Amino acid sequence: MEHFEIKKSTTDEIRARFDADVERFSNLETGQQTIMDAPLGLELITGAAARLHWQATAVLDIGCGAGNFTLKLLEKLPGLDCTLVDLSRPMLDRAADRVSAVTSGKVITVQADIRTADLTAQGYDIILAGAVFHHLRSTEEWRAVFSNMYHLLKPGGGIWISDLVSHEPPALENLFRERYADYLENIGGQAYQQRVFAYIDEEDTPRSTAFQLLLLKECGFSAVEILHKNTCFAAFGAVK
């Protein structure tokens, strides 16, 4: 069953929202407030990548935002060549400034949709994907993007994901959405909770962790692992 029966935001609409939201995505210490356990997810994703791919020379950060994931990885693996991909030029400019200040490697920016970006096959040891895949729509689109991620990695490379996820049994989806609603209300009040849910419902089409792990295996990845999950958010990855 597809997960986007109502009309969702277009790519241009998503780009415009992120163009106007650079500051919120630039806090390396706290991560995004709307994401539960954001600092832990950031640490686990980059920690797994550094531990498994310690000889890495090149990282690809898709949907890089202001560069937080690459910056955290560079604390563990300094000197990497960094390719930063995002829809938003203001996000890319902020990420490039921050990343260039802390790496001796090359920093390349690509303003593009990850579904169509022109990137180097087998060019990267690590792919970081922070809060990006939940914008994919159909199952065919998910499969095409995950398959492309496999081909972009060098043998032995890995993709490490932190994202909003859904749940396949409707009762569990309702349970975790209620828990997330409580979290949002506790940090920002009911109006804040409603505002966050409004843009999730308008913009996002997440899939379950189980769906994504199975799809990664189907696309050729040899090993998959969940690093952390809390309510509607998960950190996980796969090795080629």
Residue frames relative to the residue before (quaternion, step in Angstrom):
aa qw qx qy qz dx dy dz
M 1.0000 0.0000 0.0000 0.0000 0.00 0.00 0.00
E 0.3971 -0.7107 0.5242 0.2498 3.57 -0.87 0.93
H 0.3784 -0.7671 0.4949 0.1530 3.55 -1.18 0.70
F 0.6896 0.4581 -0.2976 0.4753 3.63 1.03 0.51
E 0.0366 0.8419 -0.5346 0.0636 3.54 0.78 1.10
I 0.7045 0.3928 -0.2638 0.5289 3.61 1.02 -0.70
K 0.6134 -0.5628 0.4047 0.3785 3.56 -1.21 0.51
K 0.1998 -0.7980 0.5634 0.0764 3.55 -0.84 1.04
S 0.6763 -0.4869 0.3679 0.4125 3.55 -1.30 0.34
T 0.4403 -0.6616 0.5392 0.2787 3.54 -1.15 0.65
T 0.6820 -0.4632 0.3664 0.4313 3.56 -1.30 0.21
D 0.6566 0.5122 -0.3147 0.4555 3.60 0.96 -0.84
E 0.6483 0.5110 -0.3176 0.4666 3.59 1.03 -0.73
I 0.6369 0.5096 -0.3207 0.4815 3.57 1.03 -0.76
R 0.6335 0.5332 -0.3286 0.4543 3.58 0.95 -0.87
A 0.6624 0.5163 -0.3116 0.4444 3.58 0.88 -0.92
R 0.6487 0.5112 -0.3370 0.4519 3.61 0.95 -0.76
F 0.6965 0.4592 -0.2856 0.4716 3.58 0.92 -0.83
D 0.5588 0.5889 -0.3915 0.4332 3.60 1.09 -0.54
A 0.7473 0.4098 -0.2037 0.4818 3.57 1.04 -0.83
D 0.7188 0.4708 -0.2214 0.4612 3.60 1.24 -0.06
V 0.2219 0.8311 -0.4905 0.1396 3.58 1.19 0.52
E 0.6628 0.5401 -0.3320 0.3984 3.59 0.82 -0.92
R 0.6531 0.5331 -0.3213 0.4313 3.58 0.94 -0.86
F 0.7209 0.4302 -0.2391 0.4879 3.57 1.14 -0.62
S 0.6132 0.5935 -0.3255 0.4073 3.59 1.26 0.14
N 0.5398 0.6232 -0.4049 0.3954 3.60 1.22 0.23
L 0.2554 -0.8141 0.5081 0.1174 3.56 -0.17 1.32
E 0.6680 0.5299 -0.3120 0.4190 3.58 1.04 -0.65
T 0.8033 0.2979 -0.1464 0.4945 3.57 0.85 -0.91
G 0.3363 -0.7121 0.5413 0.2947 3.60 1.10 -0.54
Q 0.7016 -0.4315 0.3318 0.4599 3.57 -1.23 -0.36
Q 0.4976 -0.6906 0.4425 0.2824 3.55 -0.79 1.02
T 0.6578 0.5327 -0.3195 0.4260 3.59 1.03 -0.72
I 0.6581 0.4874 -0.3075 0.4846 3.61 1.23 -0.35
M 0.3868 -0.7228 0.5237 0.2318 3.57 -0.67 1.07
D 0.8443 0.0755 -0.1007 0.5209 3.58 -0.97 0.94
A 0.1472 0.8378 -0.5149 0.1065 3.60 1.08 0.67
P 0.6823 0.4694 -0.3291 0.4536 3.67 0.76 -0.82
L 0.6404 0.5187 -0.3294 0.4608 3.60 1.02 -0.75
G 0.6448 0.5179 -0.3238 0.4595 3.58 0.93 -0.83
L 0.6352 0.5341 -0.3135 0.4615 3.55 1.00 -0.88
E 0.6855 0.4834 -0.2769 0.4686 3.57 0.93 -0.91
L 0.6890 0.4901 -0.2957 0.4446 3.60 0.89 -0.87
I 0.6407 0.5282 -0.3266 0.4515 3.58 0.95 -0.84
T 0.7280 0.4173 -0.2481 0.4841 3.56 0.79 -0.99
G 0.6096 0.5501 -0.3527 0.4487 3.58 1.12 -0.60
A 0.6481 0.5034 -0.3126 0.4783 3.57 0.98 -0.84
A 0.6548 0.5155 -0.3163 0.4532 3.56 0.92 -0.89
A 0.6820 0.4874 -0.2924 0.4604 3.59 0.90 -0.89
R 0.6713 0.5030 -0.3053 0.4507 3.59 0.97 -0.81
L 0.7481 0.4137 -0.2242 0.4679 3.60 0.90 -0.90
H 0.7868 0.2525 -0.1165 0.5510 3.58 1.09 -0.68
W 0.0883 0.8700 -0.4802 0.0682 3.54 0.98 0.92
Q 0.6758 0.4542 -0.3009 0.4965 3.59 1.22 -0.29
A 0.3196 0.7899 -0.4734 0.2231 3.59 1.27 0.20
T 0.1665 -0.7718 0.6055 0.0997 3.51 -1.23 0.65
A 0.8040 0.2034 -0.0803 0.5529 3.60 1.18 -0.48
V 0.0850 -0.7842 0.6142 0.0222 3.55 -0.96 0.96
L 0.1895 -0.7362 0.6408 0.1069 3.53 -1.18 0.75
D 0.0985 -0.7895 0.6056 0.0161 3.58 -0.68 1.13
I 0.1044 -0.8220 0.5592 0.0282 3.57 -0.29 1.27
G 0.7833 0.1110 -0.1583 0.5908 3.53 -0.83 1.02
C 0.0927 0.8885 -0.4460 0.0550 3.52 1.12 0.85
G 0.2680 -0.7598 0.5472 0.2268 3.60 1.12 -0.48
A 0.7912 -0.2743 0.2235 0.4988 3.57 -0.92 -0.92
G 0.6693 -0.5709 0.2813 0.3834 3.59 1.22 0.34
N 0.3360 0.7959 -0.4711 0.1782 3.62 1.22 0.08
F 0.6792 0.4995 -0.3127 0.4376 3.60 0.85 -0.88
T 0.6612 0.4854 -0.3106 0.4803 3.58 0.94 -0.82
L 0.6309 0.5322 -0.3388 0.4517 3.60 0.96 -0.78
K 0.6708 0.4842 -0.3022 0.4736 3.58 0.93 -0.85
L 0.6363 0.5153 -0.3307 0.4693 3.60 1.02 -0.72
L 0.6549 0.5235 -0.3168 0.4435 3.60 0.97 -0.80
E 0.5531 0.5778 -0.3995 0.4478 3.60 1.19 -0.34
K 0.7362 0.4052 -0.2000 0.5038 3.56 1.15 -0.69
L 0.7766 0.1350 -0.0580 0.6126 3.58 1.12 -0.75
P 0.1032 -0.8380 0.5326 0.0589 3.63 0.23 1.19
G 0.7872 0.3940 -0.2525 0.4017 3.52 -1.31 0.40
L 0.4040 0.7307 -0.4718 0.2833 3.62 1.19 0.19
D 0.4242 -0.5929 0.6041 0.3219 3.51 -1.33 0.42
C 0.1304 -0.8300 0.5423 0.0084 3.58 -0.75 1.07
T 0.0900 -0.7617 0.6401 0.0445 3.56 -0.85 1.02
L 0.1376 -0.8117 0.5676 0.0033 3.53 -0.60 1.24
V 0.0516 -0.8070 0.5880 -0.0169 3.58 -0.73 1.09
D 0.2119 0.7622 -0.5944 0.1446 3.57 -0.90 0.91
L 0.5667 -0.5782 0.4648 0.3583 3.56 -1.25 0.45
S 0.7508 0.4478 -0.1921 0.4459 3.54 0.99 -0.96
R 0.3962 -0.7195 0.5211 0.2319 3.59 -0.75 1.04
P 0.6392 0.4997 -0.3614 0.4593 3.69 0.88 -0.68
M 0.6251 0.5188 -0.3417 0.4726 3.62 1.00 -0.72
L 0.6673 0.5070 -0.3021 0.4543 3.58 0.86 -0.95
D 0.6529 0.5146 -0.3241 0.4516 3.58 0.92 -0.85
R 0.6565 0.4894 -0.3141 0.4805 3.59 0.97 -0.82
A 0.6547 0.5117 -0.3163 0.4578 3.59 0.92 -0.87
A 0.6638 0.5134 -0.3132 0.4447 3.58 0.89 -0.89
D 0.6373 0.5220 -0.3272 0.4629 3.59 0.98 -0.81
R 0.7002 0.4766 -0.2754 0.4547 3.57 0.85 -0.98
V 0.6949 0.4742 -0.2800 0.4624 3.58 0.89 -0.93
S 0.6418 0.5420 -0.3271 0.4328 3.60 0.93 -0.84
A 0.6405 0.5540 -0.3189 0.4256 3.55 1.14 -0.65
V 0.7945 0.3227 -0.1511 0.4917 3.60 1.15 -0.46
T 0.7194 0.3670 -0.2827 0.5176 3.62 1.17 0.16
S 0.3864 -0.6969 0.5558 0.2371 3.53 -1.19 0.66
G 0.5581 0.6152 -0.3807 0.4064 3.58 1.29 -0.14
K 0.6556 -0.4840 0.3997 0.4196 3.52 -1.36 0.02
V 0.1402 -0.7579 0.6301 0.0948 3.55 -1.16 0.66
I 0.0511 -0.7985 0.5986 -0.0387 3.54 -0.61 1.24
T 0.1469 -0.7810 0.6003 0.0900 3.59 -0.91 0.88
V 0.0787 -0.7758 0.6259 0.0130 3.55 -1.07 0.87
Q 0.1598 -0.7710 0.6093 0.0942 3.57 -0.53 1.14
A 0.3651 0.7197 -0.4955 0.3213 3.55 -0.23 1.29
D 0.5213 -0.5545 0.5454 0.3511 3.49 -1.41 0.24
I 0.5022 -0.6764 0.4359 0.3165 3.62 -0.82 0.89
R 0.5958 0.5782 -0.3636 0.4225 3.59 1.20 -0.42
T 0.8017 0.2545 -0.1153 0.5285 3.59 1.15 -0.53
A 0.4040 0.7418 -0.4654 0.2645 3.63 1.23 -0.05
D 0.3604 -0.7174 0.5612 0.2012 3.56 -1.05 0.86
L 0.1263 0.8096 -0.5496 0.1629 3.57 -0.15 1.33
T 0.6005 -0.6217 0.3934 0.3132 3.55 -1.25 0.51
A 0.4094 -0.7051 0.5250 0.2441 3.58 -0.70 1.08
Q 0.8407 0.0251 -0.0845 0.5343 3.57 -0.95 0.99
G 0.4129 0.7484 -0.4262 0.2961 3.56 1.08 0.75
Y 0.7674 0.3618 -0.1522 0.5070 3.58 1.24 -0.30
D 0.4043 -0.7005 0.5400 0.2330 3.54 -1.12 0.76
I 0.7916 0.1407 -0.0200 0.5943 3.55 1.10 -0.82
I 0.0874 -0.7326 0.6699 0.0830 3.52 -1.15 0.76
L 0.1496 -0.7600 0.6285 0.0708 3.55 -0.94 0.97
A 0.0116 -0.7976 0.6023 -0.0309 3.58 -0.90 0.95
G 0.0223 0.8276 -0.5560 0.0738 3.55 -0.04 1.31
A 0.8487 -0.1401 0.0632 0.5060 3.59 -0.57 1.22
V 0.4783 0.6717 -0.4381 0.3580 3.55 0.81 1.03
F 0.6923 0.5169 -0.3120 0.3952 3.62 0.81 -0.91
H 0.5766 0.6043 -0.3941 0.3835 3.62 1.11 -0.43
H 0.5897 0.5515 -0.3757 0.4550 3.60 1.28 0.00
L 0.5104 0.6268 -0.4370 0.3945 3.62 1.23 -0.13
R 0.3669 -0.7640 0.4997 0.1787 3.57 -1.10 0.69
S 0.8471 0.1660 -0.0975 0.4953 3.62 -0.13 -1.22
T 0.6512 -0.5004 0.3984 0.4084 3.55 -1.30 0.34
E 0.6328 0.5319 -0.3357 0.4515 3.59 0.99 -0.77
E 0.6402 0.5149 -0.3216 0.4708 3.58 1.04 -0.75
W 0.6274 0.5197 -0.3336 0.4743 3.60 0.96 -0.82
R 0.6774 0.4970 -0.3052 0.4483 3.59 0.84 -0.96
A 0.6556 0.5171 -0.3170 0.4498 3.60 0.92 -0.86
V 0.6780 0.4855 -0.2968 0.4653 3.59 0.91 -0.88
F 0.6671 0.4865 -0.3145 0.4683 3.62 0.87 -0.85
S 0.6289 0.5207 -0.3361 0.4695 3.59 1.02 -0.73
N 0.6489 0.5072 -0.3179 0.4697 3.58 1.00 -0.78
M 0.6113 0.5435 -0.3522 0.4549 3.60 1.01 -0.74
Y 0.6210 0.5401 -0.3315 0.4613 3.60 1.01 -0.80
H 0.7136 0.4577 -0.2650 0.4594 3.60 0.86 -0.94
L 0.6275 0.5399 -0.3446 0.4428 3.61 1.14 -0.46
L 0.6563 0.5299 -0.3116 0.4374 3.60 1.16 -0.53
K 0.4804 -0.6071 0.5477 0.3174 3.51 -1.24 0.58
P 0.6284 -0.5014 0.4011 0.4391 3.63 -1.17 0.33
G 0.7919 0.2542 -0.2185 0.5104 3.57 -0.85 0.98
G 0.5167 0.6469 -0.4148 0.3774 3.57 1.28 -0.08
G 0.2452 -0.7926 0.5444 0.1233 3.56 -1.26 0.20
I 0.2608 -0.7203 0.6179 0.1769 3.51 -1.28 0.53
W 0.0975 -0.8047 0.5855 -0.0118 3.57 -0.86 1.05
I 0.1270 -0.8458 0.5145 -0.0610 3.49 -0.50 1.38
S 0.0047 0.7411 -0.6712 -0.0166 3.55 -1.13 0.78
D 0.2044 0.8240 -0.4863 0.2068 3.58 -0.46 1.14
L 0.5789 -0.5047 0.5166 0.3786 3.46 -1.48 0.16
V 0.0434 -0.8057 0.5907 0.0032 3.59 -0.90 0.91
S 0.3526 -0.6991 0.5782 0.2294 3.53 -1.32 0.40
H 0.3382 -0.7136 0.5732 0.2188 3.56 -1.35 -0.09
E 0.4772 -0.7374 0.4050 0.2540 3.53 -0.76 1.05
P 0.6744 0.3982 -0.3359 0.5232 3.70 0.84 -0.61
P 0.5003 -0.6889 0.4254 0.3070 3.65 -0.64 1.03
A 0.6259 0.5478 -0.3555 0.4263 3.60 1.00 -0.71
L 0.6616 0.4804 -0.3086 0.4861 3.58 1.01 -0.73
E 0.6011 0.5458 -0.3630 0.4573 3.59 1.02 -0.71
N 0.6675 0.4960 -0.2988 0.4681 3.57 0.93 -0.87
L 0.6372 0.5392 -0.3248 0.4447 3.59 0.97 -0.88
F 0.7341 0.4276 -0.2493 0.4650 3.58 0.75 -1.02
R 0.5979 0.5352 -0.3692 0.4688 3.58 1.12 -0.51
E 0.6333 0.5197 -0.3288 0.4698 3.60 1.03 -0.74
R 0.6551 0.5015 -0.3126 0.4708 3.58 0.98 -0.81
Y 0.6461 0.5015 -0.3180 0.4795 3.58 1.02 -0.77
A 0.6123 0.5446 -0.3474 0.4558 3.58 1.05 -0.73
D 0.6427 0.5127 -0.3232 0.4686 3.59 0.96 -0.80
Y 0.6314 0.5346 -0.3268 0.4569 3.59 0.98 -0.84
L 0.6891 0.4811 -0.2882 0.4589 3.58 0.83 -0.96
E 0.6572 0.5032 -0.3205 0.4606 3.58 0.95 -0.81
N 0.6413 0.5380 -0.3244 0.4406 3.59 1.03 -0.74
I 0.7449 0.3962 -0.2389 0.4807 3.59 0.99 -0.70
G 0.8507 0.1455 -0.0561 0.5020 3.60 1.08 -0.52
G 0.5808 -0.5925 0.3811 0.4079 3.57 1.23 0.02
Q 0.7056 -0.4963 0.3127 0.3975 3.54 -1.30 0.30
A 0.6320 0.5298 -0.3452 0.4479 3.61 0.98 -0.74
Y 0.6376 0.5154 -0.3191 0.4754 3.57 1.03 -0.81
Q 0.6327 0.5320 -0.3279 0.4573 3.59 0.93 -0.88
Q 0.6850 0.4886 -0.2879 0.4574 3.58 0.85 -0.95
R 0.6373 0.5320 -0.3265 0.4520 3.58 1.05 -0.75
V 0.6581 0.4993 -0.3089 0.4714 3.59 0.97 -0.86
F 0.6721 0.4844 -0.3054 0.4695 3.60 0.87 -0.87
A 0.6088 0.5640 -0.3570 0.4287 3.59 1.05 -0.68
Y 0.7311 0.3962 -0.2760 0.4820 3.61 0.83 -0.82
I 0.5610 0.5536 -0.4039 0.4644 3.62 1.16 -0.37
D 0.6869 0.4835 -0.2865 0.4608 3.58 0.87 -0.96
E 0.6824 0.4843 -0.2860 0.4669 3.59 1.06 -0.71
E 0.8217 0.3496 -0.1116 0.4361 3.55 0.88 -1.02
D 0.7950 0.3958 -0.1552 0.4327 3.59 0.91 -0.92
T 0.0534 -0.7625 0.6432 0.0462 3.54 -1.25 0.61
P 0.0240 -0.8388 0.5439 -0.0030 3.60 0.48 1.15
R 0.2294 -0.7271 0.6238 0.1717 3.54 -1.34 0.34
S 0.6470 -0.5531 0.3660 0.3762 3.54 -1.25 0.43
T 0.6205 -0.5219 0.4286 0.3985 3.53 -1.27 0.40
A 0.6373 0.5353 -0.3319 0.4441 3.60 0.96 -0.84
F 0.6346 0.5303 -0.3228 0.4603 3.59 0.96 -0.86
Q 0.7095 0.4721 -0.2734 0.4461 3.57 0.81 -0.98
L 0.6483 0.5088 -0.3298 0.4605 3.60 0.95 -0.78
L 0.6483 0.5051 -0.3165 0.4738 3.58 0.98 -0.82
L 0.6583 0.5107 -0.3087 0.4588 3.58 0.95 -0.84
L 0.6156 0.5376 -0.3433 0.4628 3.60 1.02 -0.74
K 0.6531 0.4952 -0.3095 0.4822 3.58 0.98 -0.82
E 0.6555 0.5182 -0.3125 0.4517 3.59 0.94 -0.85
C 0.6794 0.4874 -0.2819 0.4705 3.57 1.14 -0.64
G 0.7018 -0.5134 0.2487 0.4267 3.59 1.27 0.06
F 0.4821 0.6690 -0.4532 0.3385 3.59 1.19 -0.16
S 0.4421 -0.7428 0.4516 0.2208 3.55 -0.90 0.98
A 0.8015 0.0787 -0.0210 0.5924 3.60 1.12 -0.60
V 0.0696 -0.7729 0.6297 0.0349 3.56 -1.10 0.78
E 0.0056 -0.8108 0.5847 -0.0251 3.56 -1.13 0.62
I 0.3185 -0.6985 0.6062 0.2075 3.55 -1.19 0.72
L 0.2593 -0.7782 0.5574 0.1282 3.57 -0.81 1.02
H 0.7862 -0.1307 0.1402 0.5875 3.58 1.02 -0.78
K 0.0421 0.7729 -0.6331 -0.0003 3.55 -1.17 0.60
N 0.0578 0.7692 -0.6339 0.0565 3.55 -1.01 0.89
T 0.8374 -0.1385 0.0401 0.5273 3.54 -0.48 1.29
C 0.8415 -0.1640 0.1346 0.4969 3.63 -0.54 -1.12
F 0.6871 0.4495 -0.2780 0.4985 3.62 1.21 0.26
A 0.0266 -0.8050 0.5921 -0.0278 3.55 -1.01 0.84
A 0.1753 -0.7280 0.6521 0.1182 3.51 -1.32 0.57
F 0.1780 0.7842 -0.5636 0.1890 3.56 -0.67 1.10
G 0.0699 -0.8230 0.5629 0.0289 3.56 -1.23 0.13
A 0.2346 -0.7563 0.5978 0.1246 3.53 -1.39 0.03
V 0.2645 -0.7522 0.5890 0.1312 3.53 -1.20 0.68
K 0.4307 -0.7067 0.5073 0.2400 3.56 -0.95 0.91
